[in-house]
Amino acid sequence: MALPMVSLASVIFQSFNFNFNCTSLSFPHTSHFVRRFPCHCSHSLRLPCGRESPSARICASVTDVSVDVAVEEKRLPKGETWSVHKFGGTCVGNSSRIKNVADIIINDDSERKFVVVSAMSKVTDMMYGLIDKAQSRDESYVSALDVVLEKHSTTAHDLIAGEDLAAFLSQLRQDITDLKAMLQAIYIAGHATESFTEFVVGHGELWSAQLLSLVIKKQGIDCKWMDAREVLIVKPTRSDHVDPDYMESERRLEKWYSLNPSDVIVATGFIASTPQNIPTTLKRDGSDFSAAIMGALFKARQVTIWTDVDGVYSADPRKVGEAVILKTLSYQEAWEMSYFGANVLHPRTITPVIRYGIPIIIRNIFNLSSTGTMICHPSIIGDEDRLILKNYVKGFATIDNVALVNVEGTGMAGVPGTASAIFSAVKEVGANVIMISQASSEHSVCFAVPEKEVKAVAEVLQSLFHGALNVGRLSQVAILPNCSILAAVGQKMASTPGVSATLFEALAKANINVRAIAQGCSEYNITVVVKREDSVKALRAVHSRFYLSRTTIAMGIIGPGLIGSTLLDQLSDQAAVLKEELNIDLRVMGIMGSKLMLLDDDNGINLDKWRELREEKGEVANLEKFVQNVHGNHFIPNTVLVDCTADSAIASNYEDWLCKGMHVITPNKKANSGPLDEYLRLRALQRQSYTHYFYEATVGAGLPIISTLRGLLETGDRILQIEGIFSGTLSYIFNNFKDGRLFSEVVAEARDAGYTEPDPRDDLSGTDVARKVIILARESGLKLELSDIPVENLVPEPLRGSASAQEFMQQLPKFDQELAEKLKDAESAGEVLRYVGVVDVRNRKGVVELRRYKKDDPFAQVSGSDNMIAFTTRRYKSQPLIVRGPGAGAQVTAAGIFSDILRLASYLGAPS
């Protein structure tokens, strides 16, 4: 674009028609009444309705409103007859949405309504883009401005007609012409001042406010539109902040209303003027601030902020799927949550309304059925919120991408001014301190800053304390990058003991390390710093712990065989009940067999269809990938791996999984009956961390054997002996091996009935019972290896090397004689045979063998495939404590595993 070679000053002053005798500039207004904009000298500019004089051009200043004709002044009514509404850019994003906003205003039954609107969606960004293009001398600013014109022209044609349309389009084109001239000047200068920038970007609000007011007027309702720069006066305090001048703004509002009385007023958000009448803005998110200020000036009944969400959530719903809408928040709670990054309001928005106790309501324009969130004084919070369990913590928020700066050294203790020097230096580089933590010993000061500012902070502190570091008065200025801040917010925290304990317990149980802690004496929030990679996991963990969402556990099921598949079916049947009654959300994120695995990384596998899904979407089994998928989902704070196999290779991973913060539940006996040192390491890990290792089903299937033993020991009892029938298979065999029946016949019957393993030798060898005995021995404190347990093997020695189970069964009848003689001897003495395991704690040994019992002994009374375990202790010495019931079968074993899963959920915070 060719530009005439003229001086910069000449272009600017010709373009904007500066009056060199004045200190103010005139600019066109799109109102429909006569205006006069006086300067600070004797000159003034008169603008008739919708027009401007040829000499009147865009200016950078607004002053008092006055008129040339006599108008009867009307006093501004204030108080609860007014309700204030604010609609953001999304709400007025297109013509249909503007019509929707007009309907909401018309249907509001308030006596008087004041409406604040933002620019149409994306327009403010487009206006900033014009400035950027012009000052970088990119000629495409011209075509970009044409896009802005077309957007508003098209919207106007959709909404209005006749004289209103003609007047709006005329003013729109004049505004675009004036903006083009200003952008041309910026293009030449290669720079835009802050005043010029803020004047340009504020046009979007001028256009949207006019359009909305015309749409409301079209419905036959008297409606005026207000250019807020004529009323709202603010004092800039720094580049990103302004303070309202309430006194002057109130005076100007009363003057404006006296000339423009109406029960419905549509005003521009975001823009204002300085005391010198220079156009400015309220900075980003300024429209909310405009609404709050106007609410205070009108002393309105309420301020409603219309947005595209149903209200304020207890946590970011993008990170916590179970976040709930909070019906109410106190002003302080809302301020704290917004400061710590919650998508509520800008903290300054709340300030104007607090003085008059004006509630702010956050509502969703796209879901009018939702009542939203009310921000108000605690005294008017409704009963519904008071009933929320433990609502002393209202919500949680996070700030990501922060770094910790730690200044420490013995020379800091008791030295006045050290903290002042640190933070003065931080201020010099313009860094924002988000959080401060200092130990009472004064040995160190730790604070958090945005990660993008930490380099400058580190350099200035290294320079400032160079001497102290060299002589050792300070030991270090350390930087911990890649951090996130997590804040728990709630006004009732101040009077509720144990909130901090609950918070830190939840983080510990999710295996999350806390790097720094801060809490003000007001106790409205507790702030912790965690690793950035743990941010979402930490948020989910604490949110779940405070009952604002379900206790959620990511589960990986290894071994979907008979027991594993039965467990999956039980989980499927109980899922709805667990969510509804116990607030427990169990999500199976993976199922892995020996060949195929099925993975899900979102809401968990549909357990009603897991078999079909495995066939359709199953992939080659890979344990490492499986574990990563289950544990790597940071949206779920807790992970448990359930090993339903009998594979020692799988069991060898337990220690690694526990170290990485995963809980383990299993009926697999291999880990606890393997090498003693491995067992001891697993138990030590369980005691030293908040990761849990549950294995109730390893001994008694669904019977509470391990938990009973631990209960006895933990209450101070002393175990003398544990004796039991630990095999449901062998229990069935010896309950039916009587009255002259052959042993091989009973074994065949048990095999046909499904009581034995496919190869009955696995049961008859006694190894499975020995593993259970060694587990109980170790739980009782005995340091024994499996090889220390003598086992009576019921498989005849010549058949132990048989090629197949079928061959074994064919040959077994040849060896019936030996057991037949034992049975005859027992029956002749009035006794029965039982295959038992014994832990002799007093003599520090164990044994697995075939024993004889009198027919009146409890062991002789066992029937079917029941197990029975007798605990002889110091308390239960004359009459042992007996646990009896089904000890085999997929249903009871899966139920035992399920019980461990629910026990884990209880430990993690679910109600018990």
ROZAGU-509440 format. One line per 8 residues: number of its first residue (from 1); their letters; for each residue y, x, z negated of C-alpha. Coordinates in steps of 0.2 Angstrom, whole numbers, m for minus. Each point is the difference from the previous one (the first is absolute). Layout:
N
NUM) a) Y/X/Z ~ ...
***
This chain:
912
1) malpmvsl) 0/0/0 ~ 16/8/6 ~ 14/0/m13 ~ 19/3/3 ~ 6/17/m7 ~ 11/m6/m14 ~ 3/5/m17 ~ m12/m6/m14
9) asvifqsf) 15/m7/m10 ~ 7/m9/16 ~ m17/m8/3 ~ m2/m6/m17 ~ 17/m7/m3 ~ 1/m8/17 ~ m18/m8/m2 ~ 4/m7/m17
17) nfnfncts) 19/m3/1 ~ 5/9/m16 ~ 17/m4/m6 ~ 7/17/m5 ~ 12/m8/m13 ~ m15/m8/m9 ~ m14/6/m10 ~ m12/m14/5
25) lsfphtsh) m8/m5/16 ~ m2/m18/7 ~ m17/m7/7 ~ m5/m16/7 ~ m8/m14/m10 ~ m11/m13/6 ~ 5/m14/m12 ~ 6/m17/5
33) fvrrfpch) 17/0/m9 ~ 16/9/1 ~ 0/17/m9 ~ 13/13/m4 ~ m5/18/m4 ~ 15/9/m8 ~ 2/19/m1 ~ 6/10/m14
41) cshslrlp) 17/0/9 ~ 11/m14/6 ~ m11/m2/16 ~ m13/m13/2 ~ m12/m7/13 ~ m2/m19/3 ~ m17/m6/7 ~ m1/m18/6
49) cgrespsa) m17/m9/0 ~ m13/10/9 ~ 13/11/9 ~ 9/16/m2 ~ 17/6/7 ~ m1/13/14 ~ 6/13/m12 ~ m13/m5/m14
57) ricasvtd) m16/11/1 ~ m14/5/m11 ~ 6/8/m16 ~ m7/8/m15 ~ 9/m10/m13 ~ 0/m18/m8 ~ 13/m7/m11 ~ 4/m16/m9
65) vsvdvave) m3/m16/8 ~ 16/m11/4 ~ 6/m13/12 ~ 15/m4/10 ~ m1/m19/m2 ~ 0/m10/m16 ~ m17/m3/m7 ~ m3/m10/m16
73) ekrlpkge) m9/12/m12 ~ m16/m5/m8 ~ m6/8/m16 ~ m17/8/0 ~ m13/m9/m10 ~ m12/12/m9 ~ m16/m3/m10 ~ m17/m7/2
81) twsvhkfg) 5/m12/15 ~ m2/16/11 ~ m16/7/5 ~ 0/16/10 ~ m13/4/14 ~ m2/17/8 ~ m10/1/17 ~ m5/17/6
89) gtcvgnss) m2/6/18 ~ m18/m6/2 ~ 6/m17/m5 ~ 13/m1/14 ~ m10/10/12 ~ 1/m12/14 ~ 7/m17/5 ~ m15/m10/m7
97) riknvadi) 1/9/m17 ~ 19/m3/m1 ~ m3/m19/3 ~ m13/1/m14 ~ 13/9/m12 ~ 12/m14/4 ~ m13/m13/m4 ~ m3/8/m17
105) iinddser) 18/0/m4 ~ 3/m18/6 ~ m16/m6/m11 ~ 6/9/m15 ~ 6/m13/m12 ~ 13/11/m9 ~ 17/m7/0 ~ 8/16/7
113) kfvvvsam) m9/14/10 ~ 6/17/3 ~ m11/9/13 ~ 0/19/3 ~ m8/6/16 ~ m5/17/7 ~ 1/5/18 ~ m14/m6/11
121) skvtdmmy) m17/10/m1 ~ 2/18/6 ~ 19/m2/4 ~ 6/11/m13 ~ m12/14/5 ~ 7/m3/18 ~ 18/2/m5 ~ m4/16/m10
129) glidkaqs) m9/5/16 ~ 16/m3/10 ~ 9/12/m11 ~ m13/13/1 ~ 0/0/19 ~ 18/0/1 ~ 3/15/m11 ~ m14/10/8
137) rdesyvsa) 8/m4/17 ~ m14/m10/6 ~ 7/m12/13 ~ m14/m13/m2 ~ 11/m7/m15 ~ 8/m11/14 ~ m16/m8/5 ~ m6/m1/m18
145) ldvvlekh) 16/m10/m4 ~ m4/m11/15 ~ m17/m4/m8 ~ 9/m5/m16 ~ 11/m12/10 ~ m14/m7/9 ~ m10/m3/m16 ~ 14/m10/m8
153) sttahdli) 5/m9/16 ~ m17/m6/3 ~ m2/m6/m19 ~ 17/m9/1 ~ m6/m9/16 ~ m15/m6/m9 ~ 9/m6/m15 ~ 17/m8/5
161) agedlaaf) 9/m7/14 ~ 17/m6/6 ~ 16/6/m7 ~ m9/9/m15 ~ m10/10/13 ~ 15/4/11 ~ 10/6/m15 ~ m14/10/m8
169) lsqlrqdi) m4/9/17 ~ 18/4/3 ~ 2/8/m17 ~ m17/9/2 ~ 5/7/17 ~ 17/6/m8 ~ m9/8/m14 ~ m12/9/12
177) tdlkamlq) 15/6/10 ~ 9/7/m16 ~ m17/8/m6 ~ m2/8/17 ~ 18/8/m1 ~ m4/6/m18 ~ m16/8/6 ~ 8/8/14
185) aiyiagha) 12/8/m12 ~ m15/6/m11 ~ m8/6/16 ~ 15/11/4 ~ 2/7/m18 ~ m19/2/m2 ~ 2/m6/m18 ~ 2/m17/m9
193) tesftefv) 9/m1/m16 ~ m8/m10/m14 ~ 13/m14/2 ~ m3/m2/18 ~ m19/0/m2 ~ 1/m13/m13 ~ 12/m11/10 ~ m12/1/15
201) vghgelws) m16/m4/m9 ~ 7/m15/m9 ~ 2/m10/16 ~ m18/m7/m1 ~ 4/m9/m16 ~ 16/m8/8 ~ m9/m7/15 ~ m15/m7/m10
209) aqllslvi) 11/m8/m13 ~ 10/m9/14 ~ m15/m5/9 ~ m8/m8/m16 ~ 16/m9/m5 ~ 1/m7/17 ~ m18/m6/0 ~ 3/m9/m17
217) kkqgidck) 16/m8/6 ~ m9/m6/15 ~ m10/m11/m12 ~ 16/m8/m5 ~ 3/10/m16 ~ 16/7/m5 ~ m3/19/0 ~ 12/15/m1
225) wmdarevl) m5/18/4 ~ 7/15/m10 ~ 3/18/5 ~ m4/7/m16 ~ 12/15/3 ~ 14/m12/m4 ~ m7/m4/m17 ~ m12/13/m6
233) ivkptrsd) 9/16/m6 ~ m10/15/m6 ~ 4/18/m5 ~ m11/14/7 ~ m7/11/m13 ~ m11/11/11 ~ m7/0/17 ~ m13/m12/m4
241) hvdpdyme) 7/m11/m13 ~ 15/m11/m3 ~ 6/m10/m15 ~ 7/m18/2 ~ 18/m3/m6 ~ m4/m17/m7 ~ 18/m4/m5 ~ 7/3/17
249) serrlekw) m14/m8/9 ~ 1/m16/m11 ~ 19/m1/4 ~ m3/2/18 ~ m15/m13/0 ~ 11/m13/m9 ~ 14/3/13 ~ m13/m1/14
257) yslnpsdv) m8/m16/m6 ~ 18/m8/m3 ~ 2/2/19 ~ m18/m4/5 ~ m7/m13/m12 ~ m18/m5/4 ~ m16/m4/m9 ~ m10/11/12
265) ivatgfia) 6/18/4 ~ m9/12/10 ~ 5/18/m3 ~ m4/17/6 ~ m11/11/m10 ~ 0/19/m1 ~ 19/2/5 ~ 15/2/m12
273) stpqnipt) 17/8/m1 ~ 7/14/m11 ~ 15/m2/m11 ~ 10/8/15 ~ m6/m14/11 ~ m12/12/10 ~ m16/m9/6 ~ m15/7/m8
281) tlkrdgsd) m18/m5/m4 ~ m11/m3/m15 ~ m12/13/7 ~ m18/m4/4 ~ m7/m16/m8 ~ 18/m4/m2 ~ m2/m19/4 ~ m10/m3/m16
289) fsaaimga) 14/9/m9 ~ 13/m12/9 ~ m10/m15/m6 ~ m1/6/m18 ~ 19/4/m1 ~ 4/m17/8 ~ m11/m9/m12 ~ 9/8/m14
297) lfkarqvt) 17/m4/7 ~ m5/m18/2 ~ m9/0/m17 ~ m14/m9/10 ~ m15/m9/m6 ~ m12/12/9 ~ m1/13/14 ~ m15/m2/12
305) iwtdvdgv) m5/15/10 ~ m10/m6/15 ~ m12/13/7 ~ m17/1/8 ~ m11/2/m15 ~ m5/m14/m13 ~ 9/9/m14 ~ m2/16/m11
313) ysadprkv) m18/6/m1 ~ m8/8/m15 ~ m3/16/11 ~ 3/4/18 ~ m12/m12/9 ~ m3/13/14 ~ m8/11/m13 ~ m7/m13/m12
321) geavilkt) m8/m14/9 ~ m2/m10/m16 ~ 19/1/m5 ~ 6/m17/m6 ~ 17/m8/2 ~ 10/1/m16 ~ 8/m17/m4 ~ 14/8/m11
329) lsyqeawe) 7/17/m4 ~ 14/5/m12 ~ 15/8/7 ~ m5/17/m8 ~ m18/m2/7 ~ 6/m3/17 ~ 13/15/m1 ~ m14/11/m6
337) msyfganv) m12/m5/14 ~ 13/2/13 ~ 5/17/m6 ~ m18/6/1 ~ m2/m6/18 ~ m6/m18/m1 ~ 5/m11/14 ~ 11/m11/m11
345) lhprtitp) 18/3/1 ~ 12/15/0 ~ 3/3/m18 ~ 19/m3/2 ~ m3/m17/6 ~ m5/m6/m17 ~ 16/7/m9 ~ 13/m13/6
353) virygipi) m11/m15/m6 ~ m5/6/m17 ~ 17/m3/m8 ~ m1/m19/4 ~ m18/m2/m2 ~ m2/m6/18 ~ m18/0/5 ~ m5/8/16
361) iirnifnl) m15/m8/10 ~ m10/9/13 ~ m7/m12/12 ~ m10/1/17 ~ 9/m9/14 ~ m17/m1/9 ~ m9/m8/m14 ~ 11/m13/m8
369) sstgtmic) m14/m7/m11 ~ 1/16/m10 ~ 12/m1/m15 ~ 2/19/1 ~ 6/11/m15 ~ 14/m4/m12 ~ 10/15/m7 ~ 9/m5/m16
377) hpsiigde) 2/2/m18 ~ m16/1/m10 ~ 5/m16/m10 ~ m2/m11/15 ~ m17/7/6 ~ m12/m15/2 ~ m16/m4/m9 ~ m10/4/15
385) drlilkny) 3/19/m1 ~ m2/0/m19 ~ m18/m5/2 ~ m4/15/11 ~ m12/10/m10 ~ 8/16/m6 ~ 16/m3/10 ~ 9/13/m10
393) vkgfatid) m2/11/16 ~ 8/m10/14 ~ m4/12/15 ~ m2/17/6 ~ 10/10/13 ~ m2/18/8 ~ 11/13/8 ~ m9/11/12
401) nvalvnve) 5/17/7 ~ 8/8/m16 ~ m2/17/m7 ~ 0/6/m19 ~ 12/14/m5 ~ m5/8/m16 ~ 12/12/m9 ~ m8/8/m15
409) gtgmagvp) 1/15/m12 ~ 1/4/m18 ~ 19/5/2 ~ 4/m19/3 ~ m5/m6/m17 ~ 16/m3/m11 ~ 12/6/13 ~ 14/m13/3
417) gtasaifs) 5/m3/18 ~ m16/5/9 ~ m4/m18/6 ~ 18/m2/5 ~ 0/16/10 ~ m16/m6/9 ~ 6/m17/5 ~ 18/6/4
425) avkevgan) m9/12/13 ~ m10/m14/7 ~ 15/m11/2 ~ 8/14/10 ~ m13/m1/13 ~ 1/m19/1 ~ m18/m3/m6 ~ m5/m16/m8
433) vimisqas) m9/2/m17 ~ m13/m15/m1 ~ m8/4/m16 ~ 2/12/m15 ~ m12/6/m13 ~ 3/12/m14 ~ m12/5/m14 ~ 8/0/m18
441) sehsvcfa) m3/18/m1 ~ 13/3/13 ~ m11/13/8 ~ 1/m9/17 ~ 9/m12/10 ~ m9/m10/14 ~ 8/m11/13 ~ m4/m8/16
449) vpekevka) 10/0/16 ~ m4/m6/18 ~ m11/13/8 ~ 13/2/15 ~ 13/7/m13 ~ m12/11/m11 ~ 3/16/10 ~ 19/m1/m3
457) vaevlqsl) m3/m4/m18 ~ m12/15/m2 ~ 12/12/8 ~ 15/m5/m10 ~ m10/1/m17 ~ m8/17/5 ~ 18/7/3 ~ 7/m8/m15
465) fhgalnvg) m13/7/m12 ~ m3/16/9 ~ 5/10/m15 ~ m10/m10/m12 ~ m16/1/10 ~ 2/19/2 ~ 1/3/m19 ~ m13/m13/m5
473) rlsqvail) 11/m13/m8 ~ m7/m12/13 ~ m18/2/6 ~ 1/m10/16 ~ 8/m13/11 ~ m16/m8/7 ~ m1/m13/14 ~ m14/m13/1
481) pncsilaa) 1/m8/17 ~ m10/m15/7 ~ 3/m11/m15 ~ 3/m19/m2 ~ 8/m10/m14 ~ m9/m15/m7 ~ 10/m12/m12 ~ m6/m14/m10
489) vgqkmast) 14/m13/m4 ~ 1/m14/m13 ~ 13/m6/m12 ~ m13/m4/m13 ~ m7/18/0 ~ 14/4/m13 ~ m8/m11/m13 ~ m19/2/4
497) pgvsatlf) m10/14/m7 ~ m13/8/11 ~ 7/m2/17 ~ 1/19/3 ~ m18/2/m6 ~ m6/m13/12 ~ 9/7/14 ~ m6/18/m3
505) ealakani) m18/m7/m3 ~ 0/m8/17 ~ 6/16/9 ~ m13/10/m10 ~ m14/m12/5 ~ 5/2/18 ~ m1/19/m2 ~ 19/2/3
513) nvraiaqg) 9/15/m8 ~ 18/m3/m6 ~ 12/14/4 ~ 15/m7/m10 ~ 5/m14/m11 ~ 17/m9/m4 ~ 5/m15/m10 ~ 17/m5/m5
521) cseynitv) 3/m7/m18 ~ 3/m17/7 ~ m18/0/6 ~ 3/m10/15 ~ m10/12/10 ~ m13/13/m1 ~ 0/13/14 ~ m13/12/4
529) vvkredsv) m2/13/14 ~ m16/2/9 ~ m6/9/16 ~ 6/m8/16 ~ m18/m2/5 ~ m4/m10/m16 ~ 15/m12/2 ~ m8/m15/7
537) kalravhs) m16/2/m10 ~ 11/2/m16 ~ 10/m16/4 ~ m16/m10/3 ~ m8/7/m16 ~ 15/m5/m11 ~ 3/m16/9 ~ m18/m5/m3
545) rfylsrtt) 0/5/m18 ~ 14/m11/m5 ~ m9/m16/7 ~ 12/m2/15 ~ m14/2/12 ~ m19/0/m1 ~ m10/16/m7 ~ m4/6/17
553) iamgiigp) m15/12/3 ~ m5/8/16 ~ m19/1/1 ~ m12/10/10 ~ m18/m6/0 ~ m13/14/4 ~ m18/m6/4 ~ 0/m18/6
561) gligstll) m19/m2/m2 ~ m8/m13/m11 ~ 11/4/m15 ~ 16/4/9 ~ m1/m15/11 ~ m4/m12/m15 ~ 16/7/m8 ~ 10/m3/15
569) dqlsdqaa) m6/m18/0 ~ 4/m2/m18 ~ 18/7/3 ~ 3/m12/14 ~ m6/m15/m11 ~ 12/5/m14 ~ 15/7/9 ~ 10/m16/m1
577) vlkeelni) m4/m3/m19 ~ 5/18/m4 ~ 17/m2/8 ~ 3/m17/m7 ~ m6/2/m18 ~ 1/18/m4 ~ 13/7/12 ~ m12/13/7
585) dlrvmgim) 1/4/19 ~ m16/10/5 ~ 2/6/18 ~ m15/8/8 ~ 8/13/12 ~ m16/7/6 ~ m19/m3/1 ~ m11/15/4
593) gsklmlld) m18/1/4 ~ m11/15/5 ~ 5/m3/19 ~ 15/m11/1 ~ 16/m3/m9 ~ 13/m14/0 ~ 18/4/m4 ~ 15/m10/m4
601) ddnginld) 17/7/m4 ~ 10/m16/m4 ~ m5/m15/m10 ~ m19/4/m2 ~ m15/m5/10 ~ m4/m18/1 ~ m16/m1/m11 ~ m6/m16/8
609) kwrelree) m2/9/16 ~ m4/18/m4 ~ m17/0/8 ~ 7/m6/16 ~ 15/11/m1 ~ m10/15/m3 ~ m10/m4/16 ~ 16/m2/10
617) kgevanle) 11/13/m7 ~ m11/12/m9 ~ 2/19/4 ~ m11/15/m4 ~ m1/3/m18 ~ 11/14/m6 ~ 2/2/m19 ~ 16/10/0
625) kfvqnvhg) 9/m12/12 ~ m7/m15/m10 ~ 7/7/m17 ~ 17/4/8 ~ 1/m18/7 ~ m4/m8/m17 ~ 11/12/m10 ~ 14/4/12
633) nhfipntv) 8/m17/0 ~ 15/2/m12 ~ 3/m18/0 ~ m14/m2/m12 ~ 2/9/m16 ~ m18/1/m6 ~ m16/6/10 ~ m18/m2/m5
641) lvdctads) m15/6/9 ~ m16/m10/m3 ~ m16/10/4 ~ m15/m12/2 ~ m11/14/7 ~ m13/11/m8 ~ 6/15/9 ~ 3/16/m9
649) aiasnyed) 11/6/14 ~ 12/m15/m3 ~ m1/3/m19 ~ 6/18/2 ~ 17/m6/6 ~ 4/m9/m17 ~ 9/15/m8 ~ 11/2/15
657) wlckgmhv) 4/m18/1 ~ 5/m1/m18 ~ 11/15/1 ~ 9/m8/14 ~ 4/m16/m10 ~ m14/m11/6 ~ m10/m10/m11 ~ m19/0/2
665) itpnkkan) m13/m14/m4 ~ m18/2/4 ~ m18/m5/m3 ~ m6/17/7 ~ m9/9/m14 ~ 1/17/9 ~ 16/7/m6 ~ m3/m4/m19
673) sgpldeyl) m18/6/1 ~ 3/15/10 ~ 5/17/m7 ~ 7/m1/m17 ~ 16/10/4 ~ 5/m12/14 ~ m3/m15/m12 ~ 11/9/m13
681) rlralqrq) 14/3/12 ~ 0/m18/6 ~ 1/m6/m18 ~ 14/12/m4 ~ 10/m6/15 ~ m2/m18/m6 ~ 7/5/m17 ~ 14/11/5
689) sythyfye) 8/m11/14 ~ 3/m19/4 ~ m13/0/13 ~ m15/m10/m5 ~ m19/3/3 ~ m11/m15/m3 ~ m19/0/2 ~ m6/m15/m11
697) atvgaglp) m13/m5/14 ~ m8/17/0 ~ m11/m4/m15 ~ m2/m19/m3 ~ 6/m7/17 ~ 10/m15/m7 ~ m5/3/m18 ~ 14/7/m11
705) iistlrgl) m10/16/m5 ~ 13/14/2 ~ 14/m11/m8 ~ m11/m5/m15 ~ m4/19/m3 ~ 19/5/1 ~ 5/m15/m11 ~ m12/7/m13
713) letgdril) 5/18/1 ~ 19/m4/1 ~ m1/m11/m16 ~ m8/14/m9 ~ m18/m5/0 ~ m14/14/2 ~ m13/m2/13 ~ m18/4/m6
721) qiegifsg) m10/m5/14 ~ 1/m10/16 ~ m16/m8/7 ~ m2/m11/15 ~ m8/m7/14 ~ 12/6/14 ~ m9/m5/15 ~ m1/m18/6
729) tlsyifnn) m14/5/12 ~ m11/8/m13 ~ 4/m14/m12 ~ m7/m13/12 ~ m15/11/4 ~ m5/2/m19 ~ 4/m18/m4 ~ m13/m5/13
737) fkdgrlfs) m12/14/m3 ~ m12/m9/m12 ~ m15/m11/m2 ~ m11/12/10 ~ 12/1/16 ~ m1/15/10 ~ 16/12/0 ~ 0/2/19
745) evvaeard) m1/m19/2 ~ 15/m3/m12 ~ 10/14/10 ~ m4/m8/16 ~ 6/m17/m7 ~ 16/8/m6 ~ 3/8/17 ~ m3/m16/10
753) agytepdp) 12/m9/m12 ~ 14/13/3 ~ 0/7/m17 ~ m4/18/5 ~ 8/12/12 ~ m7/1/17 ~ m11/14/m6 ~ m6/m5/m18
761) rddlsgtd) m2/18/m4 ~ 19/1/m3 ~ m2/m12/m14 ~ m17/6/m7 ~ 5/18/m1 ~ 11/m4/m14 ~ 15/11/7 ~ 12/m15/0
769) varkviil) m4/m4/m18 ~ 2/19/m4 ~ 18/0/8 ~ 5/m15/m11 ~ m7/9/m16 ~ 10/16/4 ~ 16/m11/3 ~ m2/m8/m17
777) aresglkl) m5/16/m8 ~ 16/9/7 ~ 11/m16/m5 ~ m8/2/m18 ~ 6/19/0 ~ m16/9/4 ~ 2/14/13 ~ m16/m2/9
785) elsdipve) m5/3/18 ~ m11/m12/10 ~ m14/13/0 ~ 0/m1/m20 ~ m7/m17/1 ~ m19/m1/1 ~ m5/m14/11 ~ m17/m9/1
793) nlvpeplr) m2/m2/19 ~ m11/m16/4 ~ m3/6/18 ~ m17/8/0 ~ 2/18/4 ~ m11/0/15 ~ 11/m14/8 ~ 17/8/m4
801) gsasaqef) m1/9/17 ~ m5/m15/10 ~ 8/m1/17 ~ 6/m18/m1 ~ 2/m14/m12 ~ m14/m10/9 ~ m12/14/m2 ~ 4/1/m18
809) mqqlpkfd) m3/m18/m2 ~ m16/1/9 ~ m6/14/m12 ~ 7/m6/m16 ~ m15/m11/m5 ~ m11/15/m1 ~ 10/5/m15 ~ 0/m16/m10
817) qelaeklk) m13/5/m12 ~ 11/12/m11 ~ 13/m14/m3 ~ m13/m13/m2 ~ m7/10/m15 ~ 17/1/m8 ~ 3/m18/2 ~ m17/m4/m8
825) daesagev) 3/11/m15 ~ 17/m8/m3 ~ m6/m18/2 ~ m15/4/m12 ~ 13/6/m13 ~ 11/m15/3 ~ 13/9/9 ~ 8/1/17
833) lryvgvvd) 6/14/12 ~ 18/3/3 ~ 8/13/11 ~ 15/6/m10 ~ 13/14/m1 ~ 5/7/m17 ~ 16/10/m6 ~ m4/8/m17
841) vrnrkgvv) 17/5/m5 ~ m6/6/m17 ~ m12/13/8 ~ 12/2/15 ~ m13/m4/13 ~ m6/m13/12 ~ m16/m7/8 ~ m6/m12/13
849) elrrykkd) m18/m6/m3 ~ m12/m15/m1 ~ m1/m7/m18 ~ m9/m13/m9 ~ 8/m13/m11 ~ m7/m14/m12 ~ 1/m17/8 ~ 14/m5/m13
857) dpfaqvsg) 11/14/5 ~ 16/m4/9 ~ m6/11/14 ~ m16/m10/2 ~ 10/m16/2 ~ 9/5/16 ~ m5/m10/15 ~ 3/0/19
865) sdnmiaft) 11/15/6 ~ 11/0/m16 ~ 6/16/m7 ~ 2/3/m19 ~ 9/14/m9 ~ 0/2/m19 ~ 13/10/m8 ~ m5/7/m17
873) trryksqp) 15/7/m9 ~ 6/3/m18 ~ 7/m18/0 ~ m15/m8/9 ~ m14/10/m8 ~ m12/m13/m7 ~ 3/m12/15 ~ 5/8/16
881) livrgpga) 14/m7/11 ~ m8/m7/15 ~ 7/m3/17 ~ m12/m10/12 ~ 1/m8/17 ~ m3/2/18 ~ 1/18/4 ~ m3/0/19
889) gaqvtaag) 5/m9/15 ~ 15/1/12 ~ 9/m15/m8 ~ 1/7/m18 ~ 3/18/6 ~ 15/m6/11 ~ 6/m10/m15 ~ m1/15/m11
897) ifsdilrl) 11/10/13 ~ 12/m15/2 ~ 2/0/m19 ~ 5/18/0 ~ 13/m4/14 ~ 8/m14/m11 ~ 0/12/m15 ~ 9/13/11
905) asylgaps) 13/m14/5 ~ 2/m4/m19 ~ 4/18/m4 ~ 12/1/14 ~ 10/m15/m6 ~ m9/m16/4 ~ 0/m13/m14 ~ m16/1/m10
***
